[in-house]
Amino acid sequence: MSLQEFVPGPRFEEYRETFKDFYRMERREDGVLLVAAHTLGGPIQLSVQNHRSLGQMLRTVAADPENEVLILTGSGEEFMMASDPEGFALEEADMEYWAYEYAYKDGRINVSALVNDLEIPTIGLLNGPGFHSEIVLMCDITLAADDATLFDLHYDIGSVPADGIHNAFQELLGVKRAAYALLTGEAISAQQALDWGMVNEVMPRDELVTRAYQIADHIMTQPRTTRRLTTQIVRRPWKQRIASDLDGGFGIQMFGHIAKKRAVHGEQHIRSTVDYVREGRKNNFD
């Protein structure tokens, strides 16, 4: 008998409760885990707090060997189209501290945890229009609601688009399309995203979770080791992309962020910036 025991890992019943204010979690007996991000039960409203929670949640899920497939989605009819009105008060009060702690550190953890820490297949569901879609685009398989719209708002709010969204767009769209999308805030429809290889399937919102479970059922037909090792193969391009571009991109974004000496995440500012998406226009300037 060994002189030491294993350190206890996270228990689903416990971390489901820990993360309940940010994520609703359901797990089947076979280990297929559904995680729905939310703010007060509705679409995600970006804040320092929920931004940090993402990496914490992903690392916890990754550390639980009972999880076998992760289905990750938002809540309601939108993915993320607003920020918490007071969600960046901490950053504004102490920019020097939070530009590193919230943005550079937490942001890198969020992306790297999804790609590097999770050893299980992932299915991302874009449940509606939203920014920061990289967290579902960089899942192994991505499904989108037929009324979803992908776009990046960083440039329009005075921020460098280099916190992971650039990785997703450049990997999936290629150099020219990514440059246009990042510089103009191009609103990309679900059908365009399908045609351009950003997502795998498009369907009505109320069918997303059912379809994700169907795909998960197929994935679960093969042995555990096969599932996990196949994930390492299909995820290799993402690993290479973030190893090459994530840290440096984040550093450039944070230099620009601090050099401006002002925050750019104000709720009113973001609301006015996303109006063109709600109105069905391609760009904010057209």
C-alpha positions in Angstrom: 0.0 0.0 0.0 1.3 3.5 -0.9 2.6 5.7 1.9 0.4 8.5 0.6 -3.2 8.8 -0.8 -4.3 10.8 -3.8 -5.2 14.4 -3.1 -9.0 14.6 -3.5 -10.2 16.0 -6.7 -13.2 18.4 -7.2 -16.6 16.9 -6.7 -19.4 17.8 -9.1 -22.0 18.4 -6.4 -19.7 20.9 -4.8 -18.4 22.9 -7.8 -21.9 23.0 -9.3 -22.9 25.0 -6.2 -19.7 27.1 -6.2 -20.3 28.3 -9.8 -24.1 28.5 -9.7 -24.1 32.4 -10.0 -22.2 32.2 -13.2 -23.0 28.7 -14.7 -25.8 26.3 -14.7 -24.4 22.7 -14.8 -26.0 19.4 -15.6 -24.1 16.1 -15.8 -25.4 12.8 -17.1 -24.3 9.5 -15.6 -22.0 8.9 -18.5 -20.1 12.1 -17.8 -21.5 14.4 -20.5 -21.5 17.8 -18.9 -23.7 20.8 -20.0 -22.5 24.2 -18.8 -24.7 27.2 -19.5 -23.1 30.6 -18.7 -25.4 33.2 -17.5 -25.8 36.6 -15.7 -28.8 36.6 -13.3 -30.3 33.7 -15.4 -30.1 35.6 -18.7 -27.4 36.3 -21.4 -23.9 36.9 -20.2 -23.1 40.5 -19.2 -19.3 40.9 -19.2 -17.6 41.8 -16.0 -14.3 41.3 -14.2 -16.0 38.7 -12.0 -17.5 36.5 -14.7 -14.4 36.9 -16.9 -12.3 35.4 -14.1 -14.9 32.7 -13.4 -14.4 31.2 -16.9 -10.9 30.0 -16.3 -11.7 28.9 -12.8 -14.6 26.8 -14.1 -12.7 25.3 -17.0 -9.8 24.2 -14.8 -12.2 22.7 -12.3 -14.0 20.8 -14.9 -10.7 19.6 -16.4 -9.6 18.4 -12.9 -12.6 16.2 -12.5 -12.0 12.8 -14.1 -15.7 12.0 -14.1 -16.3 14.6 -16.9 -16.1 13.0 -20.4 -17.6 15.6 -22.8 -18.2 19.3 -22.2 -21.1 21.2 -23.9 -20.6 24.9 -23.3 -23.2 27.5 -24.1 -24.7 30.8 -23.2 -28.2 31.5 -21.9 -31.3 33.1 -23.5 -31.6 34.6 -26.9 -28.1 36.3 -26.9 -24.6 35.0 -26.2 -23.0 38.3 -24.9 -24.2 41.7 -26.1 -23.8 43.8 -23.0 -21.5 44.4 -20.0 -22.5 44.6 -16.3 -23.1 48.3 -15.6 -20.7 48.1 -12.6 -18.7 45.1 -13.9 -15.4 47.1 -14.5 -15.5 49.4 -11.5 -12.5 47.4 -10.1 -10.5 48.0 -13.2 -11.3 51.7 -13.4 -10.4 52.1 -9.7 -7.0 50.5 -10.1 -6.0 50.2 -13.7 -2.4 49.2 -13.1 -3.4 46.2 -10.9 -6.4 45.0 -12.9 -5.0 45.4 -16.4 -2.7 42.6 -15.4 -4.8 40.7 -12.9 -8.1 40.7 -14.8 -7.1 41.1 -18.4 -3.7 39.8 -19.0 -3.6 36.9 -16.5 -7.2 35.9 -16.4 -7.7 36.3 -20.1 -4.8 34.1 -21.0 -5.9 31.5 -18.5 -9.4 31.4 -20.1 -8.2 30.6 -23.5 -5.3 28.3 -22.5 -7.6 26.3 -20.1 -10.0 25.6 -22.9 -7.3 24.4 -25.2 -4.7 22.9 -23.0 -6.2 21.9 -19.6 -9.4 20.2 -20.8 -8.5 16.6 -22.0 -12.1 15.9 -23.1 -14.0 16.7 -26.3 -15.7 20.1 -26.2 -18.9 21.2 -28.0 -19.5 25.0 -28.1 -23.0 26.4 -28.7 -23.4 30.0 -29.9 -26.9 30.5 -28.7 -27.3 34.0 -30.2 -25.5 37.2 -31.3 -22.5 38.2 -29.2 -18.9 39.2 -28.9 -16.1 37.2 -27.2 -17.3 34.3 -29.3 -13.8 32.7 -29.2 -14.8 30.6 -26.2 -17.3 28.6 -28.3 -15.4 29.0 -31.6 -12.3 27.4 -30.1 -14.3 24.3 -28.9 -13.6 21.2 -30.9 -17.1 21.3 -32.5 -19.2 24.5 -32.7 -23.0 24.8 -33.4 -24.7 28.1 -33.9 -28.3 29.3 -33.6 -29.6 30.4 -37.0 -30.1 34.0 -35.8 -26.6 34.2 -34.2 -24.2 36.9 -35.3 -20.4 36.9 -34.7 -18.5 40.1 -34.4 -15.7 41.7 -32.5 -16.2 45.1 -30.9 -12.7 45.8 -29.5 -11.5 48.2 -32.2 -14.8 50.2 -32.0 -14.3 50.7 -28.3 -10.7 51.8 -28.6 -9.1 48.5 -27.7 -6.7 46.3 -29.6 -8.4 43.0 -30.6 -5.7 40.6 -29.2 -7.2 38.8 -26.2 -8.0 35.5 -27.9 -10.6 36.7 -30.5 -7.7 37.4 -32.9 -6.6 33.8 -32.5 -10.0 32.5 -33.3 -10.6 34.7 -36.3 -7.2 34.3 -37.8 -7.2 30.6 -37.5 -10.7 30.1 -38.8 -11.1 33.0 -41.3 -7.6 33.4 -42.6 -5.5 36.6 -42.8 -7.6 38.8 -45.1 -11.1 38.0 -43.7 -9.8 38.2 -40.1 -8.2 41.6 -40.8 -11.4 42.9 -42.2 -13.5 41.5 -39.3 -11.2 42.8 -36.6 -10.7 46.3 -38.1 -14.4 46.9 -39.1 -16.4 45.0 -36.5 -18.0 43.0 -39.4 -21.2 41.4 -38.4 -20.9 37.8 -39.6 -24.2 35.9 -39.8 -24.6 32.3 -38.8 -24.9 31.2 -42.4 -21.7 33.1 -43.3 -19.9 31.5 -40.4 -21.0 28.1 -41.6 -19.9 28.8 -45.2 -16.6 30.2 -44.0 -15.8 27.3 -41.7 -16.2 29.1 -38.3 -19.0 26.8 -37.1 -20.0 23.2 -38.0 -23.8 23.4 -38.0 -26.6 26.0 -37.9 -30.1 25.3 -36.5 -32.9 26.9 -34.5 -31.8 27.9 -31.0 -34.2 25.5 -29.3 -32.5 22.6 -31.1 -28.9 23.3 -30.2 -28.7 21.4 -26.9 -30.5 18.4 -28.3 -28.2 18.2 -31.3 -25.2 18.7 -29.0 -26.3 15.7 -27.0 -26.6 13.6 -30.2 -23.1 14.5 -31.1 -21.9 13.7 -27.6 -23.7 10.4 -27.7 -21.7 9.5 -30.8 -18.4 10.6 -29.2 -19.1 8.5 -26.2 -19.4 5.3 -28.3 -15.6 4.9 -28.3 -13.3 4.1 -25.4 -12.3 6.8 -23.0 -8.7 6.8 -24.0 -9.6 7.0 -27.7 -11.8 10.0 -27.0 -9.2 11.9 -25.1 -6.3 11.2 -27.4 -8.4 12.1 -30.5 -9.1 15.4 -28.8 -5.3 16.0 -28.5 -5.0 15.5 -32.3 -7.9 17.7 -33.4 -6.9 20.4 -31.0 -3.2 20.6 -32.0 -3.7 23.6 -34.4 -5.2 25.6 -31.6 -2.4 24.7 -29.3 0.1 25.9 -31.8 -1.9 29.1 -32.5 -2.1 30.2 -28.9 1.5 29.2 -28.2 2.6 31.5 -31.0 0.2 34.4 -30.7 -1.8 34.6 -27.4 0.7 36.0 -24.9 2.2 38.5 -27.3 -1.1 39.6 -28.5 -2.4 40.1 -25.0 0.7 42.1 -24.1 0.1 44.5 -27.1 -3.5 44.9 -26.1 -2.6 45.7 -22.5 0.0 48.3 -23.6 -2.6 50.0 -25.7 -5.1 49.8 -22.9 -2.9 51.4 -20.3 -1.3 53.9 -22.7 -4.8 55.4 -23.3 -5.2 55.9 -19.5 -8.9 55.1 -19.6 -11.1 52.1 -19.5 -13.1 51.3 -22.6 -15.7 48.8 -21.2 -18.4 51.2 -20.1 -21.8 49.7 -20.4 -23.3 52.6 -22.3 -20.3 52.6 -24.7 -20.7 48.9 -25.4 -24.5 49.3 -25.9 -24.1 52.0 -28.5 -21.3 50.0 -30.2 -23.4 46.8 -30.7 -26.5 48.6 -31.9 -25.6 48.0 -35.5 -25.6 44.3 -34.9 -29.1 44.4 -33.4 -30.2 46.5 -36.4 -28.9 43.9 -38.9 -26.2 46.2 -40.4 -22.8 44.8 -41.5 -20.6 47.5 -39.9 -21.0 50.4 -37.4 -20.0 52.9 -40.0 -22.3 51.9 -42.9 
